[in-house]
Amino acid sequence: MLAMEKMATSSNAEDVIKAYTYQQSITETQKEAQIKAFLYSPEHEFYNGLGFKASTKSVTYQILRNMSKVHVIRSIISTRIEQIMNYSQYSDDPQKPGWAIRKKLNRFEDRTKVKVKDSDKVKIDKIAAHLENGGQGTKWTQNTDFPDFLKMFYNDSLSLDQTCFEVERTRRGEVISHSNVDSGTIRILETIDPNYQGRNEYTPFKGFYPIYAQVYRDRILQHPVTKDAVVWYPWELSFGVRNKTSDILSNGYGISEMETLIEIVTWILFGLQYNGNFFKQGSNPKGFFSIEGNANPNVLADFRQAWRSMVAGVNNSHKVPVFEGAKVTWQDMQHSNKDMEFQLFNEFLLLLTCAIYRMDPSELGFRFKNQSDMFGQQGQKERIEHSKEKGLEPLLKFGAREINKYIVTEIDPNYEFYWTGIDLEDEGVILEQDVKKIGAGLISLEDGFEKYSGRKFNPEKDTILNPAWIQHKQMSQFGGQDSNEFTNQEFGGEDQGAKNPFDEWEKGLKSDPIMNQFGQYLERTMTKEG
């Protein structure tokens, strides 16, 4: 792009034409890649004339943040974030919760058979240090370390379903740092719409227009020095949305869990206030005074108005209505403290809230009578694991996808970020399965030895105190050469290969020179006589 800018501003007409032709080719290629379907409302119902797409959320971002401070919601979000914090440290152990960097492999390669080279270790260490410190040389800057980065990243995601962080680059495009931004102030520019025609106010770069902007009080912020609009190109800002939808009226924004829980949270607050007013008002009447006899319509109208002002509403709960100038009789309206099943209703609201966030109430410390119906009386561990599979793992995978796309692959596309310890397996269960596989002949004992020791089995040096292996070793000694030699040495015998004493005597005679000459003399003498 620097060369393009130099050619475009050159005094050489040929360079200017080349730059213009190249820019046109990029633009034409981008036009050809456009899809036919409308991604946003064709009537432009939500076009606000401010240059960015207005959010279609039923409440503002600030209200969503205030809702996230309600005790029940705060407990759910804090619990999930603390669970994610267990994965915030680098880990080389695949069974230990954490994160790590590894080299990408194609789908046909077996990772267990690929050795990590020293050059890969150097690059992995560089990427890991970048993530841990928030960038290069950012130890004493405002850039946050990885645990704080995860806290802000997931807090915005669980509160707004919109989490953003900026990726800072050099002029050459190299990633040097990253930092969280206020996700509630980020909006999508109109330039993201393929049918938008007013892009002339922004300069394309690499064939792309900026698509994100920071908005404060319905106005795109400007840099205090350059006076340029605070906008980002697609590779400069992560705009993470978990609950995406193809609805053209969504304007490209997600649907937060908070929006689903607006009524639920309101009822929870009303229920708490209703019950709290019992202690605040100091009385607990559940009835009213009725007027006896024929009452003037004006008196009845005053009665209705007084009723609404003194009894109706949460703020007037547990108050005693008193009427003047009429004969009244007390009418009891409550015969049992289970009339409205107050406790069950609040439990129901809490269960709905936890269900939206895919969390088991036991993770928050709540115990209900019907919790054991799904996993049994001894299912506390199973319930928590099931809850994490539904709620925690999708969050971790979502974060890994954003970190890989905007940070790791931009540093080096041959490596990837991943979480360790997500699919924790019981080592006892794994060992039991391996023993069964060896017993069934699915894998050899040597393969199992190599899996747990990390090296090849050496029968001359390695001693295995396994009954099956010892029996196999003993049986292999019978009938072999070693076994025969051992038997011959111990028991002797011709059948077992014992030495013949006459053969030994004959060999001794031949080896002695005097006896050898005497034998030859006897042989000649016996020949003459014969």
C-alpha positions as CSV (number, residue, x, y, z in Angstrom):
1,M,0.0,0.0,0.0
2,L,2.9,2.3,0.6
3,A,4.1,1.6,-2.9
4,M,0.6,2.2,-4.2
5,E,0.4,5.6,-2.5
6,K,3.8,6.5,-3.8
7,M,2.8,5.6,-7.4
8,A,-0.5,7.4,-7.1
9,T,1.2,10.7,-6.0
10,S,4.1,10.3,-8.5
11,S,4.8,12.8,-11.2
12,N,5.2,9.9,-13.6
13,A,1.9,9.5,-15.5
14,E,2.6,5.8,-16.1
15,D,2.9,5.1,-12.4
16,V,-0.3,6.9,-11.7
17,I,-2.1,4.9,-14.4
18,K,-0.7,1.6,-12.9
19,A,-1.9,2.6,-9.4
20,Y,-5.3,3.5,-10.7
21,T,-5.7,0.3,-12.7
22,Y,-4.6,-1.9,-9.7
23,Q,-7.1,-0.1,-7.5
24,Q,-9.9,-0.6,-10.0
25,S,-9.1,-4.3,-10.3
26,I,-9.4,-4.7,-6.5
27,T,-12.7,-2.8,-6.6
28,E,-14.1,-4.9,-9.4
29,T,-13.0,-8.1,-7.7
30,Q,-14.8,-7.0,-4.6
31,K,-18.0,-6.2,-6.5
32,E,-18.0,-9.6,-8.1
33,A,-17.8,-11.3,-4.7
34,Q,-20.9,-9.7,-3.4
35,I,-23.8,-11.9,-2.5
36,K,-27.3,-11.4,-4.0
37,A,-29.4,-11.6,-0.8
38,F,-30.2,-8.6,1.3
39,L,-28.4,-8.8,4.7
40,Y,-30.2,-5.7,6.2
41,S,-33.7,-4.2,5.8
42,P,-34.3,-3.2,2.2
43,E,-36.6,-0.3,3.4
44,H,-33.8,1.1,5.6
45,E,-36.2,1.3,8.5
46,F,-33.5,1.6,11.0
47,Y,-31.3,4.0,9.1
48,N,-30.6,6.9,11.4
49,G,-28.7,9.2,9.1
50,L,-25.7,9.2,11.5
51,G,-23.5,6.9,9.4
52,F,-23.8,3.8,11.6
53,K,-26.5,1.2,12.0
54,A,-28.7,1.7,15.1
55,S,-29.0,-1.2,17.5
56,T,-32.4,-2.9,17.5
57,K,-32.1,-4.0,21.1
58,S,-35.2,-3.4,23.1
59,V,-33.2,-1.6,25.8
60,T,-30.0,0.5,25.7
61,Y,-26.6,-0.9,26.4
62,Q,-26.4,1.0,29.6
63,I,-29.7,-0.6,30.9
64,L,-28.2,-4.0,30.0
65,R,-25.1,-3.2,32.0
66,N,-27.3,-2.1,35.0
67,M,-29.2,-5.4,34.7
68,S,-26.0,-7.3,34.9
69,K,-25.5,-5.8,38.4
70,V,-28.6,-7.4,39.8
71,H,-27.5,-9.9,42.4
72,V,-28.7,-13.1,40.6
73,I,-27.3,-12.1,37.2
74,R,-24.1,-10.9,38.8
75,S,-23.7,-14.2,40.5
76,I,-24.1,-16.1,37.3
77,I,-21.7,-13.9,35.3
78,S,-19.1,-13.9,38.1
79,T,-19.3,-17.7,38.5
80,R,-18.7,-18.2,34.7
81,I,-15.8,-15.8,34.7
82,E,-14.2,-17.4,37.7
83,Q,-14.5,-20.8,36.0
84,I,-12.8,-19.3,32.9
85,M,-10.0,-17.9,35.1
86,N,-9.0,-21.5,35.8
87,Y,-7.9,-21.6,32.2
88,S,-6.0,-18.3,32.1
89,Q,-2.5,-19.7,32.7
90,Y,-0.3,-21.4,30.1
91,S,-0.3,-25.2,30.4
92,D,1.7,-28.0,28.8
93,D,-0.4,-30.7,30.4
94,P,-3.4,-31.6,28.1
95,Q,-5.3,-32.8,31.2
96,K,-4.7,-29.6,33.2
97,P,-7.0,-26.6,32.7
98,G,-5.2,-23.8,30.8
99,W,-4.3,-22.7,27.3
100,A,-1.4,-23.4,24.9
101,I,-0.1,-22.8,21.4
102,R,0.5,-25.5,18.9
103,K,1.3,-25.9,15.3
104,K,-1.5,-26.4,12.8
105,L,-1.8,-29.8,11.1
106,N,-3.9,-30.9,8.2
107,R,-6.8,-33.1,8.9
108,F,-4.9,-36.2,7.9
109,E,-1.9,-35.9,10.2
110,D,-1.8,-37.6,13.6
111,R,-0.7,-35.1,16.3
112,T,0.6,-37.8,18.5
113,K,3.2,-38.8,15.9
114,V,4.4,-35.2,15.1
115,K,7.4,-34.1,17.0
116,V,7.8,-30.4,18.0
117,K,11.0,-28.9,16.5
118,D,13.2,-26.4,18.3
119,S,12.2,-23.8,15.7
120,D,8.5,-24.4,16.5
121,K,9.2,-24.0,20.2
122,V,10.8,-20.6,19.7
123,K,7.8,-19.3,17.7
124,I,5.3,-20.8,20.2
125,D,7.1,-19.1,23.1
126,K,7.0,-15.8,21.2
127,I,3.2,-16.1,20.6
128,A,2.5,-17.2,24.2
129,A,4.5,-14.2,25.6
130,H,2.6,-11.9,23.4
131,L,-0.7,-13.1,24.8
132,E,0.4,-13.2,28.4
133,N,1.6,-9.6,28.3
134,G,-1.0,-8.1,26.0
135,G,1.5,-7.4,23.2
136,Q,5.2,-6.7,22.6
137,G,6.9,-4.4,25.2
138,T,3.6,-3.6,26.9
139,K,4.5,-4.6,30.5
140,W,4.3,-1.0,31.8
141,T,1.6,0.2,29.5
142,Q,-2.2,0.2,29.8
143,N,-2.5,-3.0,27.9
144,T,-3.8,-5.7,30.2
145,D,-2.3,-9.2,30.8
146,F,-4.2,-12.3,29.6
147,P,-6.3,-13.0,32.8
148,D,-7.6,-9.4,32.9
149,F,-8.2,-9.5,29.1
150,L,-10.4,-12.6,29.6
151,K,-12.3,-11.0,32.4
152,M,-13.3,-8.0,30.4
153,F,-13.8,-10.0,27.2
154,Y,-16.3,-12.4,28.8
155,N,-18.0,-9.8,31.0
156,D,-19.0,-7.8,28.0
157,S,-20.0,-10.9,26.1
158,L,-22.3,-12.2,28.9
159,S,-23.8,-8.8,29.6
160,L,-24.2,-7.4,26.1
161,D,-23.5,-10.3,23.7
162,Q,-21.1,-8.0,22.1
163,T,-17.4,-8.1,23.1
164,C,-14.7,-6.1,21.3
165,F,-10.9,-5.7,21.5
166,E,-8.7,-3.6,19.3
167,V,-5.6,-5.0,17.5
168,E,-2.7,-2.5,17.2
169,R,-0.4,-2.8,14.2
170,T,2.7,-1.3,12.8
171,R,2.8,0.5,9.5
172,R,3.9,-2.8,8.0
173,G,0.8,-4.4,9.3
174,E,2.5,-6.5,12.0
175,V,0.5,-7.1,15.2
176,I,2.2,-5.5,18.2
177,S,-0.5,-5.4,20.9
178,H,-4.2,-5.7,21.7
179,S,-6.5,-4.1,24.2
180,N,-10.1,-4.3,25.4
181,V,-12.5,-1.5,24.5
182,D,-15.9,-0.5,25.8
183,S,-18.1,-2.9,23.7
184,G,-21.2,-0.9,24.5
185,T,-19.9,2.0,22.4
186,I,-19.0,0.1,19.3
187,R,-21.4,0.3,16.4
188,I,-21.5,-1.2,12.8
189,L,-21.0,1.4,10.1
190,E,-23.3,1.6,7.1
191,T,-20.4,0.6,4.9
192,I,-20.9,-3.0,5.9
193,D,-24.1,-3.2,3.8
194,P,-23.2,-4.2,0.3
195,N,-26.2,-2.1,-1.0
196,Y,-24.9,1.0,0.8
197,Q,-23.9,3.7,-1.8
198,G,-22.4,6.4,0.4
199,R,-18.9,5.1,1.0
200,N,-17.1,8.1,-0.4
201,E,-16.5,9.6,3.0
202,Y,-14.1,6.8,3.9
203,T,-10.9,5.7,2.1
204,P,-10.7,2.0,1.1
205,F,-7.7,0.0,2.2
206,K,-6.7,-3.3,0.6
207,G,-10.1,-3.2,-1.1
208,F,-12.0,-2.9,2.2
209,Y,-13.8,0.0,3.9
210,P,-14.0,0.5,7.7
211,I,-17.0,-1.2,9.2
212,Y,-16.8,-0.4,12.9
213,A,-17.0,2.9,14.8
214,Q,-17.0,4.1,18.4
215,V,-20.2,6.0,19.2
216,Y,-20.9,8.1,22.2
217,R,-24.2,9.9,22.7
218,D,-25.3,9.0,19.2
219,R,-22.2,10.6,17.6
220,I,-19.2,9.0,16.1
221,L,-16.2,10.0,18.1
222,Q,-13.3,11.9,16.5
223,H,-9.6,11.7,17.3
224,P,-8.7,14.8,19.4
225,V,-5.6,15.6,17.4
226,T,-6.2,14.4,13.8
227,K,-10.0,15.0,14.0
228,D,-10.5,11.8,12.1
229,A,-13.5,9.6,12.9
230,V,-12.6,6.7,15.2
231,V,-13.3,3.8,12.8
232,W,-11.8,0.4,12.3
233,Y,-11.1,-1.8,9.3
234,P,-12.2,-5.5,9.6
235,W,-8.8,-6.7,10.8
236,E,-8.3,-3.9,13.4
237,L,-11.2,-4.7,15.7
238,S,-12.7,-8.0,17.0
239,F,-16.5,-7.6,17.1
240,G,-17.5,-10.8,18.8
241,V,-21.2,-11.9,18.9
242,R,-22.3,-15.3,20.2
243,N,-26.0,-15.2,19.5
244,K,-26.0,-14.3,15.8
245,T,-29.1,-14.2,13.8
246,S,-29.9,-14.0,10.1
247,D,-32.9,-11.7,10.7
248,I,-32.4,-8.7,8.4
249,L,-34.0,-6.5,11.0
250,S,-31.3,-7.3,13.6
251,N,-29.0,-4.9,11.8
252,G,-26.0,-7.2,12.4
253,Y,-26.2,-7.1,16.2
254,G,-26.7,-10.1,18.5
255,I,-29.4,-10.9,21.1
256,S,-28.1,-10.7,24.6
257,E,-29.4,-13.1,27.3
258,M,-30.3,-9.9,29.2
259,E,-32.9,-9.0,26.6
260,T,-34.6,-12.4,27.1
261,L,-34.6,-11.9,30.9
262,I,-36.0,-8.4,31.1
263,E,-39.4,-9.5,32.4
264,I,-37.8,-12.3,34.5
265,V,-35.4,-9.9,36.2
266,T,-38.3,-7.4,36.8
267,W,-40.4,-10.0,38.5
268,I,-37.4,-11.1,40.7
269,L,-36.9,-7.5,41.8
270,F,-40.6,-7.1,42.5
271,G,-40.7,-10.3,44.5
272,L,-37.8,-9.2,46.6
273,Q,-39.3,-5.8,47.2
274,Y,-42.7,-7.3,48.0
275,N,-41.2,-9.5,50.6
276,G,-38.9,-6.8,51.9
277,N,-41.8,-4.4,52.5
278,F,-43.1,-6.8,55.2
279,F,-40.1,-5.7,57.3
280,K,-40.1,-2.1,56.1
281,Q,-43.9,-1.5,56.7
282,G,-44.0,-3.5,60.0
283,S,-47.4,-5.1,59.2
284,N,-48.8,-7.9,57.0
285,P,-52.5,-7.3,56.3
286,K,-54.1,-9.4,53.5
287,G,-57.6,-7.9,53.5
288,F,-59.6,-4.7,53.4
289,F,-62.5,-2.9,55.0
290,S,-65.9,-3.1,53.2
291,I,-68.5,-0.4,53.3
292,E,-71.9,-1.6,54.5
293,G,-75.3,-0.4,53.3
294,N,-76.1,1.9,50.4
295,A,-73.1,4.1,49.6
296,N,-73.1,7.2,47.6
297,P,-71.5,6.8,44.2
298,N,-69.1,9.6,45.1
299,V,-68.1,7.7,48.2
300,L,-67.5,4.6,46.1
301,A,-65.4,6.6,43.7
302,D,-63.4,8.0,46.6
303,F,-63.1,4.4,47.9
304,R,-61.7,3.1,44.6
305,Q,-59.2,6.0,44.4
306,A,-58.1,5.5,48.0
307,W,-57.7,1.8,47.4
308,R,-55.4,2.4,44.4
309,S,-53.4,5.0,46.3
310,M,-53.0,3.1,49.6
311,V,-53.0,-0.6,48.6
312,A,-52.2,-1.2,44.9
313,G,-48.6,-1.5,43.8
314,V,-45.4,-3.0,45.2
315,N,-44.6,0.1,47.3
316,N,-48.0,-0.2,49.2
317,S,-47.7,-3.9,49.9
318,H,-48.5,-4.9,53.5
319,K,-50.2,-1.5,54.3
320,V,-53.5,-1.3,56.1
321,P,-56.2,0.7,54.1
322,V,-58.3,3.0,56.4
323,F,-61.5,4.7,55.2
324,E,-63.2,7.6,57.0
325,G,-67.0,8.4,57.3
326,A,-68.4,5.0,56.6
327,K,-69.2,1.8,58.5
328,V,-66.7,-0.8,57.3
329,T,-66.1,-4.5,58.0
330,W,-62.8,-6.3,57.7
331,Q,-62.6,-8.9,54.9
332,D,-59.8,-11.4,55.2
333,M,-58.2,-12.2,51.8
334,Q,-55.6,-14.7,52.9
335,H,-56.3,-18.1,54.5
336,S,-52.9,-19.7,54.0
337,N,-49.3,-18.6,53.4
338,K,-49.3,-20.9,50.3
339,D,-51.9,-18.9,48.4
340,M,-49.5,-17.6,45.9
341,E,-46.7,-20.2,46.4
342,F,-44.3,-17.3,46.9
343,Q,-41.2,-19.5,47.4
344,L,-42.0,-21.8,44.4
345,F,-42.5,-18.8,42.2
346,N,-39.1,-17.3,43.1
347,E,-37.5,-20.6,42.6
348,F,-39.1,-20.8,39.2
349,L,-37.7,-17.4,38.3
350,L,-34.3,-18.4,39.4
351,L,-34.4,-21.6,37.4
352,L,-35.5,-19.7,34.3
353,T,-32.6,-17.3,34.7
354,C,-30.1,-20.1,35.1
355,A,-31.5,-21.9,32.1
356,I,-31.1,-18.9,29.8
357,Y,-27.4,-18.8,30.8
358,R,-27.1,-22.6,30.6
359,M,-26.0,-23.0,34.2
360,D,-27.1,-25.4,37.0
361,P,-28.3,-23.6,40.1
362,S,-26.1,-25.8,42.2
363,E,-23.1,-23.9,40.8
364,L,-24.4,-20.8,42.5
365,G,-25.0,-22.7,45.8
366,F,-28.7,-23.2,45.5
367,R,-30.2,-26.6,46.3
368,F,-33.7,-27.5,45.2
369,K,-35.8,-30.5,46.0
370,N,-36.3,-31.6,42.4
371,Q,-32.7,-31.3,41.4
372,S,-32.1,-35.0,42.0
373,D,-34.7,-36.1,39.5
374,M,-32.3,-35.9,36.5
375,F,-29.1,-37.4,37.8
376,G,-30.2,-39.1,41.1
377,Q,-29.2,-38.4,44.7
378,Q,-25.5,-38.8,44.1
379,G,-25.5,-36.7,40.9
380,Q,-24.0,-33.4,42.2
381,K,-20.8,-34.0,40.2
382,E,-22.7,-35.1,37.1
383,R,-25.0,-32.0,37.3
384,I,-22.0,-29.6,37.4
385,E,-20.2,-31.4,34.6
386,H,-23.4,-31.3,32.5
387,S,-23.8,-27.6,33.2
388,K,-20.2,-26.8,32.2
389,E,-20.6,-28.8,28.9
390,K,-23.7,-26.7,28.0
391,G,-22.4,-23.3,29.2
392,L,-18.7,-23.2,29.8
393,E,-17.3,-25.1,26.9
394,P,-19.2,-23.0,24.2
395,L,-17.8,-19.8,25.8
396,L,-14.3,-21.1,25.8
397,K,-14.5,-22.2,22.1
398,F,-16.0,-18.8,21.2
399,G,-13.1,-17.0,22.8
400,A,-10.5,-19.3,21.2
401,R,-12.0,-18.5,17.8
402,E,-11.7,-14.8,18.2
403,I,-8.2,-15.0,19.7
404,N,-7.0,-17.1,16.8
405,K,-8.7,-15.0,14.1
406,Y,-7.4,-11.6,15.2
407,I,-4.2,-12.3,17.1
408,V,-2.5,-15.7,16.7
409,T,-3.0,-16.3,13.0
410,E,-2.1,-12.7,12.3
411,I,1.3,-13.2,14.1
412,D,1.9,-16.5,12.4
413,P,-0.8,-18.4,10.4
414,N,0.9,-21.7,11.0
415,Y,0.0,-21.8,14.7
416,E,-3.2,-21.8,16.7
417,F,-4.5,-21.1,20.2
418,Y,-6.4,-23.8,22.1
419,W,-7.6,-24.6,25.6
420,T,-6.3,-27.5,27.6
421,G,-8.2,-29.6,30.1
422,I,-11.7,-28.9,28.5
423,D,-12.4,-32.6,28.0
424,L,-11.0,-33.9,31.3
425,E,-10.8,-37.7,31.4
426,D,-10.5,-39.8,34.6
427,E,-7.0,-41.3,34.5
428,G,-8.4,-44.4,36.3
429,V,-11.0,-45.0,33.6
430,I,-8.4,-44.5,30.9
431,L,-6.0,-47.0,32.5
432,E,-8.8,-49.5,32.9
433,Q,-9.7,-49.2,29.3
434,D,-6.1,-49.6,28.2
435,V,-5.8,-52.8,30.4
436,K,-8.9,-54.2,28.7
437,K,-7.5,-53.4,25.3
438,I,-4.2,-55.2,26.1
439,G,-6.1,-58.2,27.5
440,A,-8.3,-58.4,24.4
441,G,-5.4,-58.1,22.1
442,L,-6.4,-54.8,20.5
443,I,-3.1,-53.3,21.4
444,S,0.2,-54.9,22.5
445,L,1.9,-54.6,25.8
446,E,4.8,-52.8,24.2
447,D,2.4,-50.1,22.8
448,G,0.9,-49.6,26.3
449,F,4.4,-49.4,27.8
450,E,5.4,-46.7,25.3
451,K,2.2,-44.7,25.9
452,Y,2.9,-44.3,29.6
453,S,6.7,-44.3,29.7
454,G,7.3,-42.4,26.5
455,R,10.0,-44.8,25.2
456,K,10.3,-48.2,23.5
457,F,10.1,-51.4,25.7
458,N,13.5,-53.1,26.3
459,P,13.0,-56.7,27.4
460,E,16.6,-56.9,28.6
461,K,16.4,-54.0,31.0
462,D,12.7,-53.4,31.8
463,T,11.1,-55.5,34.5
464,I,7.3,-55.7,34.5
465,L,5.6,-57.0,37.6
466,N,2.6,-58.2,35.8
467,P,1.3,-61.8,36.4
468,A,0.3,-62.3,32.7
469,W,3.7,-61.0,31.5
470,I,5.6,-63.1,34.0
471,Q,3.7,-66.3,32.9
472,H,4.3,-65.5,29.3
473,K,8.0,-65.0,30.0
474,Q,8.2,-68.4,31.8
475,M,6.4,-70.3,29.0
476,S,8.6,-68.8,26.3
477,Q,11.7,-70.4,28.0
478,F,10.4,-74.0,27.6
479,G,11.2,-75.7,24.4
480,G,13.7,-73.3,23.2
481,Q,17.5,-73.5,22.8
482,D,18.2,-71.8,26.1
483,S,15.8,-74.2,27.9
484,N,17.5,-77.3,26.3
485,E,21.0,-76.2,27.1
486,F,19.9,-75.5,30.7
487,T,18.3,-79.0,31.0
488,N,21.4,-80.8,29.5
489,Q,23.7,-79.1,31.9
490,E,21.6,-79.9,34.9
491,F,20.5,-83.5,34.1
492,G,22.8,-84.8,31.3
493,G,21.9,-87.9,29.2
494,E,22.4,-88.9,25.6
495,D,18.9,-88.1,24.7
496,Q,19.3,-84.7,26.2
497,G,22.5,-84.1,24.4
498,A,25.0,-85.3,27.1
499,K,28.7,-85.9,26.1
500,N,29.9,-89.5,25.3
501,P,32.9,-90.5,27.6
502,F,34.4,-92.8,24.9
503,D,34.4,-90.0,22.4
504,E,36.1,-87.8,25.0
505,W,38.8,-90.6,25.6
506,E,39.4,-90.9,21.8
507,K,39.9,-87.2,21.5
508,G,42.3,-87.2,24.4
509,L,44.4,-90.0,22.8
510,K,44.7,-88.1,19.5
511,S,45.7,-85.0,21.2
512,D,48.6,-86.6,23.1
513,P,51.7,-87.2,20.8
514,I,53.1,-90.2,22.7
515,M,49.7,-91.9,22.8
516,N,49.2,-91.1,19.2
517,Q,52.5,-92.8,18.2
518,F,51.6,-95.8,20.4
519,G,48.3,-96.1,18.7
520,Q,49.9,-96.0,15.2
521,Y,52.3,-98.8,16.3
522,L,49.5,-101.0,17.5
523,E,47.6,-100.4,14.3
524,R,50.6,-101.5,12.1
525,T,51.2,-104.6,14.3
526,M,47.7,-105.7,14.1
527,T,47.7,-105.2,10.4
528,K,50.7,-107.5,9.8
529,E,49.3,-110.2,12.0
530,G,46.0,-110.0,10.2
